[in-house]
């Protein structure tokens, strides 16, 4: 797991966008039965949630 607490909010938001794009590509790949690693989707969703939690925690602290 990455340590998100050392990155600033702009970097975190960029990571969220990148992970969401990766999840979108994963989902469309699953439609065509090209994806074999089902765990990847779950991992991407959890990473997105972790990133958004860190962004929210920082916005509340300000």
ABEGO torsion letter per residue (X at the ends): XBBAAABBAAAAAAAAAAAAAAAAAAAAAAAAGABABAAAAAAAAAAAAAAAAAAAAAAAAX
